[in-house]
Amino acid sequence: MSTGTPSNHEGLIHDWNLSGPGSVGRARPTITLNDETLRDGLQSPSVFDPPLREKCELLDRMAEIGIATANLGLPGAGEAHRRDILAMAQHLQRTGSKVRPNVACRTVISDIEPVREIMDKTGLSVLACCFIGSSPIRQYAENWTIDTLLGHVEKSLSYARDHQIPVMFVTEDTTRASPKDIQALYELAIDLGAERVCVCDTCGHATPEGTRAVVGFVADLVQRKGRRVGIDWHGHRDRNLDLANCMAAVEAGATQVHGAALGVGERAGNAPMDLILANFKLLGWIDHDLSKLGDYVRTASRTLKVPIPHNYPIFGNDAFLTGTGVHASAVIKALKKGDAWLADRVYSGVPAGEFGEAQRIAIGYMSGRSNVVFWLDSHGFDGNDAALVDHVFAAAKASNHLLSDEEVHRVVKGYRKAQ
C-alpha cells in the first residue's frame, strides 16, 4: 500500500521501499542538509569558480529549497578566499537567510582564527568544520602518529572553545580508519565542545554496508559520551554508491547529510545534493517544498559551467520525456482521465510535478499513433485528421531519433503545403 496518496488512488502502488527491515514504525530524527557546492564542489577539476554575485545567487537558491547549512570555503586558502567568504556571510546576514554558514578549516589555529572575525563582522554563528586525516594509510604517507593527530586536535579545538567558535569535527577518510583511532579522535573532540562530528568517505571507498557500520559505530560512541552531538555524513561518488550511502548513513544514525549541486567535487564528485533532496522527499524523510529545485540545479549548471547530462535524473532533458509507444500510451490515457497524479506516476518512479517538472510526450521511431495524436492536439493541430496523423507517423518511423518539436512542425508544414 502506498503512503501519502489521494484516497481515490489508494492501493495503486505497493511501495516495497517501505517494507524493509527498520522501515516501518521507526521514528527518525530531523534530517538537515549541508551544501558543499561552494567549497568541495569548487575543487572539481572541471568547474569554473564563479564571481561573488553568482555565488550569492546560488546561496539564495539553497535557501529556497530548505538547505540548512552551506560551506562557504576554506579561509586558510588565502586572502581572496577570506574576502569572498566574508562577503557571502554578509549576504546571508543582510538577506535574513535561514542558511547557516560554515567554513572548512585544517586543525590549526591559523585556519580557525578568521572564523572569529567573520562572526564578529556579521553577528552570525559560523561553524568551523575542522578536519584532519584519520586513516592508517594517510598517517603512513604523512609520517603522522595518532598522538600527533590528537595533539593538533587538542590545540586547535581548545582555541576554538576559548574563543567561542562553534566546531564540527571532521575526520577525513573515516571509512578506512581504525575503530580505536576514530574513537580517540571523536572522544577528544566531543570533550573539547564540538557540536557536530562528521564521518567522511573522502575517497569514495564505502559500500552501504560499510557506511552503516562506521556511522553506527560513531552513533554508539556519541551516545556513550552523553552529550547532544550531531552526526554528519560526507560521501563521495568514486564507486557510484554515493546516494545509497547517504540513505544508509541516515538509517545508521546520521542527522545531517552533505552534498553538492549536480554532484560536483573532487575526482568523480560528491553525492548530488539535488538527488539527495529528491530521494529523501520521496522516502518521507523530509517535507521540503522542492518545486524550485530545478532553479537550484540550473543556477549551479550555469554558474559553474557544468552541463546537465541529457539522462540526468529529474532535471536532464530526457528525464520525463518519452517517445516509446507503450509508455506514452499509458501516460496519455491517464491525462485523458484528467488525472495528473496518475499521469505523473503510471510510468514514472519520480512524480515530476513534485519537483516543478512535467511529463512530456514526443514522437520518434518507437512511437505509436497515440503519440502523434496527442502531440498534434497539444500543439494546436487536429489530431482527428487521419491523413495528417498518417503523414507525421510515417515521418517518425522513418527517423533514427526522437523528433524535436521544431522538426515535427516542419513535417506538418510540409504536409499542408502538399495539400
C-alpha positions in Angstrom: 0.0 0.0 0.0 1.4 3.4 -0.9 1.5 6.3 1.6 0.6 9.9 1.0 -1.6 9.2 -2.0 -5.0 10.7 -2.6 -7.8 8.5 -1.3 -9.1 7.6 -4.8 -5.6 6.3 -5.7 -5.2 4.1 -2.6 -3.7 0.7 -3.4 -2.4 1.7 -6.9 1.2 1.4 -5.8 2.6 -1.2 -3.4 5.7 0.5 -2.0 8.3 -2.1 -1.3 10.7 0.7 -0.3 8.7 0.9 2.9 8.7 -2.8 3.5 12.4 -3.5 4.5 13.8 -4.1 8.0 13.6 -0.9 10.1 11.4 0.9 7.5 8.1 0.7 9.4 7.3 2.3 12.7 10.7 3.8 13.2 10.8 7.4 14.3 13.6 9.3 12.6 15.3 12.5 13.9 15.1 15.7 11.9 17.4 15.4 8.9 19.2 18.5 7.7 21.3 19.1 4.7 24.8 20.7 4.3 25.6 22.1 0.9 29.2 21.8 -0.2 28.9 23.2 -3.7 30.9 26.4 -2.9 33.7 24.5 -1.2 34.2 20.9 -2.1 32.3 21.4 -5.3 34.7 24.1 -6.5 37.6 21.6 -6.0 36.3 19.7 -9.1 38.9 19.9 -11.8 36.3 20.8 -14.4 34.2 23.6 -12.8 34.7 27.3 -13.0 35.0 29.5 -9.9 32.0 31.8 -10.3 32.1 35.5 -9.4 30.8 36.6 -6.0 27.5 37.8 -7.3 26.8 34.3 -8.7 27.9 32.6 -5.5 25.4 34.7 -3.6 22.7 33.8 -6.2 23.4 30.1 -5.6 23.1 30.7 -1.8 19.6 32.2 -2.4 18.6 29.1 -4.4 19.8 27.0 -1.5 17.5 28.9 0.9 14.5 28.3 -1.4 14.9 24.5 -1.2 15.4 24.3 2.6 19.2 23.8 2.8 20.1 24.2 6.5 23.9 25.0 6.2 26.3 25.8 3.4 30.1 25.6 3.3 31.4 29.0 2.1 35.0 27.9 1.5 38.4 27.5 3.1 39.7 30.7 4.8 43.2 29.3 5.0 43.4 29.2 1.2 44.3 32.9 1.1 43.1 36.5 1.4 40.9 36.4 -1.7 39.1 33.4 -0.3 38.6 35.1 3.0 37.2 38.2 1.3 34.6 36.1 -0.6 33.7 34.1 2.4 33.1 37.2 4.5 31.1 38.8 1.6 28.9 35.7 1.3 28.3 35.6 5.1 27.4 39.3 5.0 24.9 38.5 2.1 23.3 35.8 4.3 23.1 38.2 7.2 21.7 41.1 5.0 19.0 39.0 3.4 17.9 37.3 6.6 18.7 33.9 5.0 18.0 30.8 7.1 21.1 29.1 5.7 23.7 28.9 8.4 27.3 29.4 7.1 30.2 27.1 7.8 33.8 27.0 6.6 36.4 24.3 6.2 39.5 24.6 8.5 42.5 22.5 9.0 43.0 21.6 12.6 45.5 24.5 13.0 44.8 27.8 14.8 45.7 29.9 11.8 42.8 28.4 9.9 40.4 28.9 12.7 41.3 32.5 13.7 39.5 34.1 10.7 36.2 32.4 11.7 36.0 34.6 14.8 36.5 37.7 12.6 33.7 36.7 10.3 31.4 36.1 13.3 32.2 39.5 14.7 31.6 41.3 11.5 28.3 39.6 10.7 26.9 38.6 14.0 26.3 35.1 12.6 27.2 31.8 14.2 29.7 30.4 11.7 30.6 26.7 12.2 34.3 25.9 11.8 34.5 22.4 10.1 37.9 21.4 11.5 39.2 18.4 9.5 42.1 16.0 10.0 43.2 12.8 8.3 42.4 9.7 10.3 43.2 6.5 8.3 46.3 4.4 8.7 47.3 4.9 5.0 47.1 8.7 5.4 49.1 8.5 8.7 51.8 6.4 7.0 52.0 8.7 3.9 52.3 11.8 6.2 54.6 10.3 8.8 52.0 11.0 11.5 51.1 9.1 14.6 47.8 9.1 16.4 49.5 11.1 19.2 50.4 13.8 16.5 46.8 14.0 15.4 45.4 14.2 19.0 47.9 17.0 19.7 46.6 19.0 16.7 43.0 18.4 17.8 43.7 19.4 21.4 45.4 22.6 20.5 43.1 23.8 17.7 39.8 22.9 19.3 40.8 24.3 22.7 41.5 27.6 20.8 38.0 27.4 19.2 36.4 26.7 22.6 38.2 29.5 24.3 37.1 32.0 21.5 33.5 30.7 21.4 33.8 29.4 17.8 31.4 26.5 17.2 33.0 23.4 15.8 32.1 20.5 13.6 35.0 18.0 14.0 35.7 16.2 10.7 37.8 13.0 10.3 39.0 12.6 6.7 38.9 9.1 5.3 36.9 7.8 8.2 35.6 4.9 6.2 39.2 3.5 6.1 40.2 4.4 9.6 40.6 2.0 12.6 37.9 1.9 15.3 40.4 2.8 18.0 41.7 5.9 16.2 38.2 7.1 15.4 37.2 6.6 19.0 40.2 8.5 20.3 39.7 11.4 17.9 36.0 11.8 18.3 36.0 11.4 22.1 38.6 14.2 22.4 36.7 16.5 20.0 33.5 16.0 22.0 35.2 16.6 25.3 36.5 19.9 23.8 33.0 21.0 22.9 32.4 20.0 19.2 28.7 20.4 18.5 28.9 18.0 15.5 31.1 15.2 14.3 31.4 14.3 10.6 32.1 10.9 9.2 33.8 11.2 5.8 34.0 8.8 2.9 36.7 11.0 1.4 37.9 8.6 -1.2 34.5 7.1 -2.1 35.5 3.8 -0.7 32.4 2.8 1.3 29.6 0.4 0.4 26.2 0.9 2.1 27.1 -1.9 4.5 30.3 -0.2 5.4 28.6 3.1 5.8 26.0 1.6 8.2 28.9 0.0 10.2 31.0 3.1 10.6 28.1 5.6 11.2 26.6 3.1 13.7 29.9 2.9 15.5 30.1 6.7 15.8 26.5 7.0 16.8 27.1 4.5 19.7 30.2 6.4 20.7 28.3 9.7 20.8 25.5 8.1 22.8 28.0 6.8 25.4 29.5 10.3 25.7 26.1 11.5 26.9 26.2 14.9 25.0 23.9 16.1 22.3 26.2 16.0 19.3 25.0 15.9 15.7 26.4 13.3 13.3 27.2 14.2 9.7 27.8 12.1 6.7 30.0 13.4 3.8 30.3 11.0 0.9 32.0 10.9 -2.5 30.9 9.0 -5.6 34.1 7.2 -6.8 32.2 3.9 -6.9 28.8 5.4 -7.7 27.5 4.4 -4.3 27.0 7.9 -3.1 23.2 8.1 -2.9 22.9 4.6 -1.5 25.5 5.5 1.2 23.6 8.7 2.1 20.5 6.7 2.8 22.5 4.1 4.7 24.1 6.8 6.8 20.7 8.1 7.9 19.5 4.6 8.7 22.5 4.2 10.9 22.0 7.4 12.8 23.4 10.4 10.8 21.3 13.5 11.3 22.9 15.7 8.6 24.0 14.8 5.1 26.4 16.7 2.8 26.2 17.0 -0.9 26.9 19.4 -3.9 24.8 20.5 -6.8 24.9 18.1 -9.7 27.4 16.0 -7.7 30.4 18.3 -8.5 33.6 17.9 -6.4 37.0 16.2 -6.2 37.6 13.4 -8.8 34.2 11.8 -9.6 32.5 14.3 -7.2 30.3 14.4 -4.2 26.9 13.0 -3.6 24.5 15.2 -5.6 22.5 17.5 -3.3 19.6 17.7 -5.7 19.1 14.0 -5.8 19.6 13.6 -2.1 16.8 16.0 -1.6 14.5 14.3 -4.1 15.1 10.8 -2.7 14.7 11.9 0.9 11.5 13.6 -0.1 10.2 10.5 -1.8 11.1 8.4 1.3 9.2 10.8 3.5 12.3 11.7 5.5 12.0 15.5 4.7 9.0 17.6 3.8 10.7 20.4 1.9 8.9 22.3 -0.8 11.1 21.2 -3.8 9.1 23.0 -6.6 12.1 25.3 -7.1 14.7 22.5 -7.0 15.2 22.9 -10.8 16.1 26.6 -10.3 18.9 25.5 -7.9 20.2 22.8 -10.4 20.1 25.1 -13.4 21.7 28.0 -11.5 24.5 25.7 -10.5 24.9 24.4 -14.0 25.1 28.0 -15.4 27.4 29.5 -12.7 29.8 26.6 -12.5 29.7 25.9 -16.3 28.7 22.3 -15.7 26.3 20.9 -18.4 23.4 18.8 -17.2 23.6 15.4 -18.9 20.6 14.6 -21.1 19.8 11.5 -19.0 20.4 13.1 -15.6 17.5 12.2 -13.2 14.7 14.7 -12.8 16.4 17.6 -14.5 18.0 16.1 -17.6 16.2 16.8 -20.9 15.2 13.1 -21.1 14.1 12.6 -17.5 10.3 13.0 -18.2 10.3 12.8 -22.0 9.2 9.6 -23.7 8.6 8.7 -27.4 8.1 5.0 -26.8 4.6 3.9 -27.8 3.6 1.7 -24.8 5.0 4.2 -22.2 3.5 7.2 -23.9 0.1 5.5 -24.3 -0.2 4.8 -20.6 0.6 8.5 -19.7 -1.8 9.8 -22.4 -4.6 7.6 -21.1 -4.0 9.0 -17.6 -4.0 12.5 -18.9 -7.3 11.9 -20.8 -8.8 10.8 -17.5 -7.9 14.3 -16.2 -5.8 12.7 -13.5 -2.5 14.5 -13.2 -1.5 12.4 -10.1 -1.9 9.2 -12.2 -0.1 10.6 -15.3 2.8 11.5 -13.1 3.3 8.0 -11.7 1.9 5.4 -14.2 5.2 5.1 -16.0 7.5 7.1 -13.6 9.0 6.3 -10.3 9.5 10.0 -9.7 6.5 12.3 -9.8 7.6 15.2 -12.0 5.1 17.7 -10.5 6.6 17.5 -7.0 9.9 18.9 -8.4 8.4 21.6 -10.7 8.7 19.5 -13.8 6.2 17.8 -16.2 5.7 14.6 -18.2 6.4 15.2 -21.9 5.3 13.1 -24.9 7.3 13.2 -28.1 7.4 11.5 -31.5 10.1 9.2 -32.9 10.9 5.9 -34.5 9.5 3.9 -31.5 6.3 5.9 -31.2 2.7 4.8 -31.7 -0.1 6.7 -33.3 -1.3 7.8 -29.9 1.9 9.8 -29.6 1.2 11.6 -32.8 -2.5 12.3 -32.0 -1.5 13.6 -28.5 1.3 15.8 -29.9 -0.9 17.3 -32.6 -3.7 18.0 -30.1 -1.3 19.5 -27.6 0.2 21.9 -30.2 -3.0 23.2 -31.7 -3.4 20.9 -34.6 -6.3 18.5 -35.4 -5.5 15.0 -34.0 -8.6 13.7 -35.7 -7.2 14.4 -39.2 -6.3 10.8 -40.1 -4.2 11.8 -43.2 -2.2 14.3 -41.1 -1.6 11.6 -38.4 -0.5 9.1 -41.1 1.9 11.6 -42.6 3.5 12.5 -39.3 3.6 8.9 -38.2 5.4 7.9 -41.4 8.0 10.6 -40.9 8.5 9.4 -37.3 9.0 5.8 -38.3 11.5 6.9 -41.0 13.6 8.8 -38.5 16.5 7.5 -36.5 15.9 9.7 -33.4 13.3 11.4 -31.3 12.0 14.3 -33.3 12.2 17.8 -31.8 9.1 20.0 -31.7 10.7 22.1 -34.5 11.1 19.0 -36.7 7.5 17.9 -36.2 6.4 21.4 -37.0 8.3 21.2 -40.3 6.7 17.9 -41.1 3.2 19.4 -40.5 4.1 22.4 -42.6 5.3 20.2 -45.5 2.1 18.2 -45.3 0.0 21.4 -45.5 2.0 22.7 -48.5 1.4 19.4 -50.3 -2.4 19.7 -49.9 
